[in-house]
Amino acid sequence: MENIVNVEGTELDVREYNGQMVVTFDDIDLVHKRPSGTARKAFNRNKKRFINGVDYIVLEKENSNVHRVDIRNIDIPNRGITVFTESGYLMLVKPFKDDLSWKVQRSLVNAYFALRNQHPAPTSTTAIEEKPTLEFETDWFCINRGKINYICRCYDITSKEYMHHLLEVLGRTYNFDEAKRIYSATTGNWKCRNSEVITYFPQLSELASKILQKDLEDCAKEETP
């Protein structure tokens, strides 16, 4: 994985925590060309709307050595540092409505946060010897949980309601019931979840991701004054 990504002409350091691509306050101000402190102020104004551990993560200096194997390119100062996941970033920049911000948001979602799904994470040889390894998450729903939660908060719906909507749109192109039957017959899993079927068929997962991306864009438009 590259150490730097070009986002609309601005070079952004690639940062990763515990298997997730993350950004800092300074990263957000940098790529959006906002004065230093803009993202932090936006977060402080709306902090009650963010979920700790889902939308943002506070890293403490004293815990950095314990988690070092899970941290990529994040320097933790004595006072600690706050990093944002994809869902947290999208929530934080909702008030940014200028043309550049729209381009930056698209680039970060498609070229930065998507990096984690395109490349295997770097490994630490010492950590592998001391700790058990974990398999990468492959379930389509789990991978996109942050985006789905963002849309659900935007429209005040549950994730179950959103998945129902997603299956309806998928069903306009593919016969999902038939896909589920084929999956169950092939794997022997007759009590499968819908997300397992979406994950199993590349056509379904690709189309589902396109639908999700469009819903994200529509959600942003809904909130534009």
PyRosetta script that sets phi, psi and omega in degrees:
from pyrosetta import init, pose_from_sequence

init()
pose = pose_from_sequence("MENIVNVEGTELDVREYNGQMVVTFDDIDLVHKRPSGTARKAFNRNKKRFINGVDYIVLEKENSNVHRVDIRNIDIPNRGITVFTESGYLMLVKPFKDDLSWKVQRSLVNAYFALRNQHPAPTSTTAIEEKPTLEFETDWFCINRGKINYICRCYDITSKEYMHHLLEVLGRTYNFDEAKRIYSATTGNWKCRNSEVITYFPQLSELASKILQKDLEDCAKEETP")
pose.set_psi(1, 136.0)
pose.set_omega(1, 178.9)
pose.set_phi(2, -66.6)
pose.set_psi(2, 155.7)
pose.set_omega(2, 179.4)
pose.set_phi(3, -89.0)
pose.set_psi(3, -16.4)
pose.set_omega(3, -177.7)
pose.set_phi(4, -135.0)
pose.set_psi(4, 139.9)
pose.set_omega(4, 175.6)
pose.set_phi(5, -121.7)
pose.set_psi(5, 136.4)
pose.set_omega(5, 178.1)
pose.set_phi(6, -87.6)
pose.set_psi(6, 118.4)
pose.set_omega(6, -179.5)
pose.set_phi(7, -116.7)
pose.set_psi(7, 102.2)
pose.set_omega(7, 179.1)
pose.set_phi(8, 49.9)
pose.set_psi(8, 46.5)
pose.set_omega(8, 175.9)
pose.set_phi(9, 88.3)
pose.set_psi(9, -3.1)
pose.set_omega(9, 179.3)
pose.set_phi(10, -112.5)
pose.set_psi(10, 130.3)
pose.set_omega(10, 178.8)
pose.set_phi(11, -81.7)
pose.set_psi(11, 123.6)
pose.set_omega(11, -176.8)
pose.set_phi(12, -117.3)
pose.set_psi(12, 128.1)
pose.set_omega(12, 176.6)
pose.set_phi(13, -65.3)
pose.set_psi(13, 137.7)
pose.set_omega(13, 178.1)
pose.set_phi(14, -82.4)
pose.set_psi(14, 122.4)
pose.set_omega(14, -178.8)
pose.set_phi(15, -123.7)
pose.set_psi(15, 142.1)
pose.set_omega(15, -177.6)
pose.set_phi(16, -140.4)
pose.set_psi(16, 137.7)
pose.set_omega(16, 175.5)
pose.set_phi(17, -134.9)
pose.set_psi(17, 122.4)
pose.set_omega(17, 173.6)
pose.set_phi(18, 52.6)
pose.set_psi(18, 41.5)
pose.set_omega(18, 177.2)
pose.set_phi(19, 85.9)
pose.set_psi(19, 4.3)
pose.set_omega(19, -179.4)
pose.set_phi(20, -120.2)
pose.set_psi(20, 141.9)
pose.set_omega(20, 171.0)
pose.set_phi(21, -75.2)
pose.set_psi(21, 134.5)
pose.set_omega(21, -178.0)
pose.set_phi(22, -135.9)
pose.set_psi(22, 161.9)
pose.set_omega(22, 175.4)
pose.set_phi(23, -133.0)
pose.set_psi(23, 158.8)
pose.set_omega(23, 179.5)
pose.set_phi(24, -104.6)
pose.set_psi(24, 173.2)
pose.set_omega(24, 174.3)
pose.set_phi(25, -56.6)
pose.set_psi(25, -45.9)
pose.set_omega(25, -178.0)
pose.set_phi(26, -63.7)
pose.set_psi(26, -37.9)
pose.set_omega(26, 177.9)
pose.set_phi(27, -60.2)
pose.set_psi(27, -45.3)
pose.set_omega(27, -177.4)
pose.set_phi(28, -64.4)
pose.set_psi(28, -45.7)
pose.set_omega(28, 178.2)
pose.set_phi(29, -61.6)
pose.set_psi(29, -37.8)
pose.set_omega(29, -176.9)
pose.set_phi(30, -65.5)
pose.set_psi(30, -53.4)
pose.set_omega(30, -174.3)
pose.set_phi(31, -72.6)
pose.set_psi(31, -26.9)
pose.set_omega(31, 178.7)
pose.set_phi(32, -90.3)
pose.set_psi(32, 0.0)
pose.set_omega(32, 179.0)
pose.set_phi(33, 54.1)
pose.set_psi(33, 47.2)
pose.set_omega(33, 177.7)
pose.set_phi(34, -107.4)
pose.set_psi(34, 154.9)
pose.set_omega(34, 177.3)
pose.set_phi(35, -58.0)
pose.set_psi(35, 146.0)
pose.set_omega(35, 179.1)
pose.set_phi(36, -56.2)
pose.set_psi(36, 132.2)
pose.set_omega(36, -179.7)
pose.set_phi(37, 100.0)
pose.set_psi(37, -8.8)
pose.set_omega(37, -178.4)
pose.set_phi(38, -62.7)
pose.set_psi(38, -49.1)
pose.set_omega(38, -178.4)
pose.set_phi(39, -64.9)
pose.set_psi(39, -39.6)
pose.set_omega(39, -180.0)
pose.set_phi(40, -62.7)
pose.set_psi(40, -42.7)
pose.set_omega(40, 179.2)
pose.set_phi(41, -64.4)
pose.set_psi(41, -40.5)
pose.set_omega(41, 178.4)
pose.set_phi(42, -62.6)
pose.set_psi(42, -39.8)
pose.set_omega(42, 179.1)
pose.set_phi(43, -66.7)
pose.set_psi(43, -44.8)
pose.set_omega(43, -178.6)
pose.set_phi(44, -62.6)
pose.set_psi(44, -34.1)
pose.set_omega(44, 179.5)
pose.set_phi(45, -68.8)
pose.set_psi(45, -30.1)
pose.set_omega(45, -173.1)
pose.set_phi(46, -123.1)
pose.set_psi(46, 22.1)
pose.set_omega(46, -172.3)
pose.set_phi(47, -56.7)
pose.set_psi(47, -33.8)
pose.set_omega(47, -177.5)
pose.set_phi(48, -64.0)
pose.set_psi(48, -18.6)
pose.set_omega(48, -179.2)
pose.set_phi(49, -87.0)
pose.set_psi(49, -11.3)
pose.set_omega(49, -178.8)
pose.set_phi(50, -95.4)
pose.set_psi(50, 146.9)
pose.set_omega(50, 179.6)
pose.set_phi(51, -104.6)
pose.set_psi(51, 119.7)
pose.set_omega(51, 179.0)
pose.set_phi(52, -65.1)
pose.set_psi(52, 130.1)
pose.set_omega(52, -178.9)
pose.set_phi(53, 92.3)
pose.set_psi(53, -14.4)
pose.set_omega(53, 177.8)
pose.set_phi(54, -114.2)
pose.set_psi(54, -54.6)
pose.set_omega(54, -178.9)
pose.set_phi(55, -92.9)
pose.set_psi(55, -30.1)
pose.set_omega(55, 178.7)
pose.set_phi(56, -147.4)
pose.set_psi(56, 159.5)
pose.set_omega(56, -179.0)
pose.set_phi(57, -136.8)
pose.set_psi(57, 131.2)
pose.set_omega(57, 177.7)
pose.set_phi(58, -98.9)
pose.set_psi(58, 117.2)
pose.set_omega(58, -179.7)
pose.set_phi(59, -99.5)
pose.set_psi(59, 128.2)
pose.set_omega(59, -178.6)
pose.set_phi(60, -101.9)
pose.set_psi(60, 146.7)
pose.set_omega(60, -177.4)
pose.set_phi(61, -60.6)
pose.set_psi(61, -41.8)
pose.set_omega(61, -174.4)
pose.set_phi(62, -68.7)
pose.set_psi(62, -18.9)
pose.set_omega(62, -179.4)
pose.set_phi(63, -98.5)
pose.set_psi(63, -1.1)
pose.set_omega(63, -172.2)
pose.set_phi(64, -64.5)
pose.set_psi(64, -37.1)
pose.set_omega(64, -178.3)
pose.set_phi(65, -67.1)
pose.set_psi(65, -33.7)
pose.set_omega(65, 179.6)
pose.set_phi(66, -66.4)
pose.set_psi(66, -39.6)
pose.set_omega(66, -174.4)
pose.set_phi(67, -100.9)
pose.set_psi(67, 9.9)
pose.set_omega(67, -172.6)
pose.set_phi(68, -55.1)
pose.set_psi(68, -36.1)
pose.set_omega(68, -179.0)
pose.set_phi(69, -63.8)
pose.set_psi(69, -24.3)
pose.set_omega(69, -177.5)
pose.set_phi(70, -97.2)
pose.set_psi(70, 3.7)
pose.set_omega(70, -176.7)
pose.set_phi(71, -111.9)
pose.set_psi(71, 133.8)
pose.set_omega(71, 178.3)
pose.set_phi(72, -126.0)
pose.set_psi(72, 116.7)
pose.set_omega(72, 172.2)
pose.set_phi(73, 60.3)
pose.set_psi(73, 39.3)
pose.set_omega(73, 175.8)
pose.set_phi(74, -124.1)
pose.set_psi(74, 115.6)
pose.set_omega(74, 175.7)
pose.set_phi(75, -91.3)
pose.set_psi(75, 122.4)
pose.set_omega(75, -176.9)
pose.set_phi(76, -100.0)
pose.set_psi(76, 112.2)
pose.set_omega(76, 178.1)
pose.set_phi(77, -74.0)
pose.set_psi(77, 172.2)
pose.set_omega(77, -178.8)
pose.set_phi(78, -59.5)
pose.set_psi(78, -33.4)
pose.set_omega(78, -178.6)
pose.set_phi(79, -79.8)
pose.set_psi(79, -6.3)
pose.set_omega(79, -176.7)
pose.set_phi(80, 90.5)
pose.set_psi(80, 174.7)
pose.set_omega(80, -179.8)
pose.set_phi(81, -148.8)
pose.set_psi(81, 145.5)
pose.set_omega(81, 177.6)
pose.set_phi(82, -104.6)
pose.set_psi(82, 129.2)
pose.set_omega(82, 176.9)
pose.set_phi(83, -120.3)
pose.set_psi(83, 153.4)
pose.set_omega(83, -174.8)
pose.set_phi(84, -118.2)
pose.set_psi(84, 136.6)
pose.set_omega(84, 173.4)
pose.set_phi(85, -79.8)
pose.set_psi(85, -178.7)
pose.set_omega(85, -179.3)
pose.set_phi(86, -60.8)
pose.set_psi(86, -44.9)
pose.set_omega(86, -179.1)
pose.set_phi(87, -64.8)
pose.set_psi(87, -39.9)
pose.set_omega(87, 179.0)
pose.set_phi(88, -65.4)
pose.set_psi(88, -41.5)
pose.set_omega(88, 177.8)
pose.set_phi(89, -60.2)
pose.set_psi(89, -47.4)
pose.set_omega(89, -178.2)
pose.set_phi(90, -62.1)
pose.set_psi(90, -36.5)
pose.set_omega(90, 176.9)
pose.set_phi(91, -68.5)
pose.set_psi(91, -39.8)
pose.set_omega(91, -174.8)
pose.set_phi(92, -66.6)
pose.set_psi(92, -35.6)
pose.set_omega(92, -174.6)
pose.set_phi(93, -97.5)
pose.set_psi(93, 12.5)
pose.set_omega(93, 177.5)
pose.set_phi(94, -54.9)
pose.set_psi(94, -37.3)
pose.set_omega(94, 179.4)
pose.set_phi(95, -73.6)
pose.set_psi(95, -11.3)
pose.set_omega(95, -177.7)
pose.set_phi(96, -82.5)
pose.set_psi(96, 103.3)
pose.set_omega(96, -172.8)
pose.set_phi(97, -113.8)
pose.set_psi(97, 5.6)
pose.set_omega(97, 179.6)
pose.set_phi(98, -71.9)
pose.set_psi(98, 163.6)
pose.set_omega(98, -176.6)
pose.set_phi(99, -58.1)
pose.set_psi(99, -41.4)
pose.set_omega(99, -179.7)
pose.set_phi(100, -61.1)
pose.set_psi(100, -41.4)
pose.set_omega(100, -177.9)
pose.set_phi(101, -62.4)
pose.set_psi(101, -38.9)
pose.set_omega(101, 178.2)
pose.set_phi(102, -62.2)
pose.set_psi(102, -42.4)
pose.set_omega(102, 179.9)
pose.set_phi(103, -66.6)
pose.set_psi(103, -41.3)
pose.set_omega(103, -178.8)
pose.set_phi(104, -64.9)
pose.set_psi(104, -43.1)
pose.set_omega(104, 179.7)
pose.set_phi(105, -59.7)
pose.set_psi(105, -44.7)
pose.set_omega(105, 179.8)
pose.set_phi(106, -62.8)
pose.set_psi(106, -43.5)
pose.set_omega(106, -179.0)
pose.set_phi(107, -64.5)
pose.set_psi(107, -40.9)
pose.set_omega(107, -179.2)
pose.set_phi(108, -66.5)
pose.set_psi(108, -39.9)
pose.set_omega(108, -179.7)
pose.set_phi(109, -68.6)
pose.set_psi(109, -44.2)
pose.set_omega(109, -173.9)
pose.set_phi(110, -86.8)
pose.set_psi(110, -29.0)
pose.set_omega(110, -173.7)
pose.set_phi(111, -112.7)
pose.set_psi(111, -17.8)
pose.set_omega(111, -177.7)
pose.set_phi(112, -109.7)
pose.set_psi(112, -63.7)
pose.set_omega(112, -176.8)
pose.set_phi(113, -64.9)
pose.set_psi(113, -23.8)
pose.set_omega(113, 179.3)
pose.set_phi(114, -76.6)
pose.set_psi(114, -9.7)
pose.set_omega(114, -178.1)
pose.set_phi(115, -58.4)
pose.set_psi(115, -37.8)
pose.set_omega(115, -174.8)
pose.set_phi(116, -62.2)
pose.set_psi(116, -28.7)
pose.set_omega(116, -178.8)
pose.set_phi(117, -89.3)
pose.set_psi(117, -10.7)
pose.set_omega(117, -175.9)
pose.set_phi(118, -99.1)
pose.set_psi(118, -24.8)
pose.set_omega(118, -174.8)
pose.set_phi(119, -131.8)
pose.set_psi(119, 142.8)
pose.set_omega(119, 174.0)
pose.set_phi(120, -67.9)
pose.set_psi(120, 146.6)
pose.set_omega(120, -180.0)
pose.set_phi(121, -71.8)
pose.set_psi(121, 148.7)
pose.set_omega(121, 176.4)
pose.set_phi(122, -64.4)
pose.set_psi(122, 148.1)
pose.set_omega(122, -178.2)
pose.set_phi(123, -110.9)
pose.set_psi(123, 157.3)
pose.set_omega(123, 176.3)
pose.set_phi(124, -111.7)
pose.set_psi(124, 121.7)
pose.set_omega(124, -175.6)
pose.set_phi(125, -64.7)
pose.set_psi(125, -36.4)
pose.set_omega(125, -180.0)
pose.set_phi(126, -69.1)
pose.set_psi(126, -38.1)
pose.set_omega(126, -178.2)
pose.set_phi(127, -68.8)
pose.set_psi(127, -35.3)
pose.set_omega(127, -179.1)
pose.set_phi(128, -63.9)
pose.set_psi(128, -35.5)
pose.set_omega(128, -179.3)
pose.set_phi(129, -72.3)
pose.set_psi(129, -28.9)
pose.set_omega(129, -173.6)
pose.set_phi(130, -97.8)
pose.set_psi(130, -25.8)
pose.set_omega(130, -173.8)
pose.set_phi(131, -127.9)
pose.set_psi(131, 150.1)
pose.set_omega(131, 176.5)
pose.set_phi(132, -69.7)
pose.set_psi(132, 149.2)
pose.set_omega(132, 178.7)
pose.set_phi(133, -89.5)
pose.set_psi(133, 155.6)
pose.set_omega(133, 178.6)
pose.set_phi(134, -116.7)
pose.set_psi(134, 144.8)
pose.set_omega(134, 176.3)
pose.set_phi(135, -78.1)
pose.set_psi(135, 148.7)
pose.set_omega(135, 177.7)
pose.set_phi(136, -68.6)
pose.set_psi(136, 144.5)
pose.set_omega(136, 177.0)
pose.set_phi(137, -67.5)
pose.set_psi(137, 132.4)
pose.set_omega(137, -179.2)
pose.set_phi(138, -118.9)
pose.set_psi(138, -16.1)
pose.set_omega(138, -177.7)
pose.set_phi(139, -64.5)
pose.set_psi(139, 129.9)
pose.set_omega(139, -175.1)
pose.set_phi(140, -58.7)
pose.set_psi(140, -44.1)
pose.set_omega(140, -178.5)
pose.set_phi(141, -63.9)
pose.set_psi(141, -45.3)
pose.set_omega(141, -178.1)
pose.set_phi(142, -63.9)
pose.set_psi(142, -40.6)
pose.set_omega(142, 179.5)
pose.set_phi(143, -63.0)
pose.set_psi(143, -36.6)
pose.set_omega(143, -175.3)
pose.set_phi(144, -102.7)
pose.set_psi(144, 16.4)
pose.set_omega(144, -176.3)
pose.set_phi(145, -57.2)
pose.set_psi(145, -40.8)
pose.set_omega(145, -178.8)
pose.set_phi(146, -61.7)
pose.set_psi(146, -44.4)
pose.set_omega(146, 179.1)
pose.set_phi(147, -65.0)
pose.set_psi(147, -42.2)
pose.set_omega(147, -179.4)
pose.set_phi(148, -64.4)
pose.set_psi(148, -42.4)
pose.set_omega(148, 178.0)
pose.set_phi(149, -61.8)
pose.set_psi(149, -38.0)
pose.set_omega(149, 178.6)
pose.set_phi(150, -62.5)
pose.set_psi(150, -45.8)
pose.set_omega(150, 179.4)
pose.set_phi(151, -64.9)
pose.set_psi(151, -40.3)
pose.set_omega(151, -179.8)
pose.set_phi(152, -63.0)
pose.set_psi(152, -40.2)
pose.set_omega(152, 177.3)
pose.set_phi(153, -68.4)
pose.set_psi(153, -35.5)
pose.set_omega(153, -179.2)
pose.set_phi(154, -63.6)
pose.set_psi(154, -42.7)
pose.set_omega(154, -175.9)
pose.set_phi(155, -103.1)
pose.set_psi(155, 2.6)
pose.set_omega(155, 179.5)
pose.set_phi(156, 56.7)
pose.set_psi(156, 52.5)
pose.set_omega(156, 177.4)
pose.set_phi(157, -128.4)
pose.set_psi(157, 168.4)
pose.set_omega(157, 177.8)
pose.set_phi(158, -91.1)
pose.set_psi(158, 162.7)
pose.set_omega(158, 178.2)
pose.set_phi(159, -64.6)
pose.set_psi(159, -30.9)
pose.set_omega(159, 177.1)
pose.set_phi(160, -64.9)
pose.set_psi(160, -41.2)
pose.set_omega(160, 178.2)
pose.set_phi(161, -66.3)
pose.set_psi(161, -37.7)
pose.set_omega(161, 179.3)
pose.set_phi(162, -66.9)
pose.set_psi(162, -43.0)
pose.set_omega(162, 179.8)
pose.set_phi(163, -62.9)
pose.set_psi(163, -33.7)
pose.set_omega(163, 175.8)
pose.set_phi(164, -62.7)
pose.set_psi(164, -43.9)
pose.set_omega(164, 176.7)
pose.set_phi(165, -61.7)
pose.set_psi(165, -43.8)
pose.set_omega(165, -178.6)
pose.set_phi(166, -61.1)
pose.set_psi(166, -43.5)
pose.set_omega(166, -179.3)
pose.set_phi(167, -66.0)
pose.set_psi(167, -34.6)
pose.set_omega(167, 177.5)
pose.set_phi(168, -62.9)
pose.set_psi(168, -43.4)
pose.set_omega(168, -179.9)
pose.set_phi(169, -70.2)
pose.set_psi(169, -41.4)
pose.set_omega(169, 176.3)
pose.set_phi(170, -58.5)
pose.set_psi(170, -38.4)
pose.set_omega(170, -177.1)
pose.set_phi(171, -66.2)
pose.set_psi(171, -14.5)
pose.set_omega(171, 177.0)
pose.set_phi(172, -75.7)
pose.set_psi(172, -17.1)
pose.set_omega(172, -179.4)
pose.set_phi(173, -113.0)
pose.set_psi(173, -41.9)
pose.set_omega(173, -178.1)
pose.set_phi(174, -123.2)
pose.set_psi(174, 150.8)
pose.set_omega(174, 175.6)
pose.set_phi(175, -82.5)
pose.set_psi(175, 97.9)
pose.set_omega(175, -174.1)
pose.set_phi(176, -68.3)
pose.set_psi(176, -36.0)
pose.set_omega(176, 178.8)
pose.set_phi(177, -60.7)
pose.set_psi(177, -39.6)
pose.set_omega(177, 178.7)
pose.set_phi(178, -68.8)
pose.set_psi(178, -39.1)
pose.set_omega(178, 177.6)
pose.set_phi(179, -61.5)
pose.set_psi(179, -40.2)
pose.set_omega(179, 179.8)
pose.set_phi(180, -66.0)
pose.set_psi(180, -38.7)
pose.set_omega(180, 179.4)
pose.set_phi(181, -64.8)
pose.set_psi(181, -43.7)
pose.set_omega(181, -179.7)
pose.set_phi(182, -64.6)
pose.set_psi(182, -43.1)
pose.set_omega(182, 179.6)
pose.set_phi(183, -60.7)
pose.set_psi(183, -47.4)
pose.set_omega(183, -178.0)
pose.set_phi(184, -63.1)
pose.set_psi(184, -42.0)
pose.set_omega(184, -179.6)
pose.set_phi(185, -67.9)
pose.set_psi(185, -34.4)
pose.set_omega(185, -177.6)
pose.set_phi(186, -76.4)
pose.set_psi(186, -40.1)
pose.set_omega(186, -175.1)
pose.set_phi(187, -98.0)
pose.set_psi(187, -17.0)
pose.set_omega(187, -176.1)
pose.set_phi(188, 79.7)
pose.set_psi(188, 7.1)
pose.set_omega(188, 179.7)
pose.set_phi(189, -96.2)
pose.set_psi(189, 94.5)
pose.set_omega(189, -174.9)
pose.set_phi(190, -89.2)
pose.set_psi(190, -4.7)
pose.set_omega(190, 177.1)
pose.set_phi(191, -116.4)
pose.set_psi(191, 41.4)
pose.set_omega(191, -174.9)
pose.set_phi(192, -75.4)
pose.set_psi(192, 154.8)
pose.set_omega(192, 173.3)
pose.set_phi(193, -85.4)
pose.set_psi(193, 154.2)
pose.set_omega(193, -179.5)
pose.set_phi(194, -59.5)
pose.set_psi(194, -36.2)
pose.set_omega(194, -179.1)
pose.set_phi(195, -65.8)
pose.set_psi(195, -28.3)
pose.set_omega(195, 177.2)
pose.set_phi(196, -66.4)
pose.set_psi(196, -38.2)
pose.set_omega(196, 178.8)
pose.set_phi(197, -68.0)
pose.set_psi(197, -43.0)
pose.set_omega(197, 178.6)
pose.set_phi(198, -60.6)
pose.set_psi(198, -41.7)
pose.set_omega(198, -179.6)
pose.set_phi(199, -66.4)
pose.set_psi(199, -35.8)
pose.set_omega(199, -174.0)
pose.set_phi(200, -69.2)
pose.set_psi(200, -40.5)
pose.set_omega(200, -177.2)
pose.set_phi(201, -97.9)
pose.set_psi(201, 116.7)
pose.set_omega(201, -179.9)
pose.set_phi(202, -55.9)
pose.set_psi(202, -36.4)
pose.set_omega(202, -179.9)
pose.set_phi(203, -62.8)
pose.set_psi(203, -40.6)
pose.set_omega(203, -178.8)
pose.set_phi(204, -70.5)
pose.set_psi(204, -43.9)
pose.set_omega(204, -178.2)
pose.set_phi(205, -67.1)
pose.set_psi(205, -36.6)
pose.set_omega(205, 178.3)
pose.set_phi(206, -65.9)
pose.set_psi(206, -46.1)
pose.set_omega(206, -179.9)
pose.set_phi(207, -67.7)
pose.set_psi(207, -39.7)
pose.set_omega(207, 178.9)
pose.set_phi(208, -60.4)
pose.set_psi(208, -39.8)
pose.set_omega(208, 179.3)
pose.set_phi(209, -66.3)
pose.set_psi(209, -37.2)
pose.set_omega(209, 177.4)
pose.set_phi(210, -66.6)
pose.set_psi(210, -41.3)
pose.set_omega(210, 178.3)
pose.set_phi(211, -63.5)
pose.set_psi(211, -43.0)
pose.set_omega(211, -179.8)
pose.set_phi(212, -62.4)
pose.set_psi(212, -43.0)
pose.set_omega(212, 179.5)
pose.set_phi(213, -62.6)
pose.set_psi(213, -41.9)
pose.set_omega(213, 178.0)
pose.set_phi(214, -64.3)
pose.set_psi(214, -39.3)
pose.set_omega(214, 178.9)
pose.set_phi(215, -65.5)
pose.set_psi(215, -35.9)
pose.set_omega(215, 176.0)
pose.set_phi(216, -62.6)
pose.set_psi(216, -44.2)
pose.set_omega(216, -179.9)
pose.set_phi(217, -66.4)
pose.set_psi(217, -41.1)
pose.set_omega(217, 178.2)
pose.set_phi(218, -64.2)
pose.set_psi(218, -37.0)
pose.set_omega(218, 178.8)
pose.set_phi(219, -63.1)
pose.set_psi(219, -42.3)
pose.set_omega(219, 179.3)
pose.set_phi(220, -63.9)
pose.set_psi(220, -39.2)
pose.set_omega(220, 179.4)
pose.set_phi(221, -65.9)
pose.set_psi(221, -37.6)
pose.set_omega(221, 179.3)
pose.set_phi(222, -59.0)
pose.set_psi(222, -33.3)
pose.set_omega(222, -175.2)
pose.set_phi(223, -91.9)
pose.set_psi(223, -0.6)
pose.set_omega(223, 177.4)
pose.set_phi(224, -76.1)
pose.set_psi(224, 124.6)
pose.set_omega(224, -178.3)
pose.set_phi(225, -60.6)
pose.dump_pdb("model.pdb")
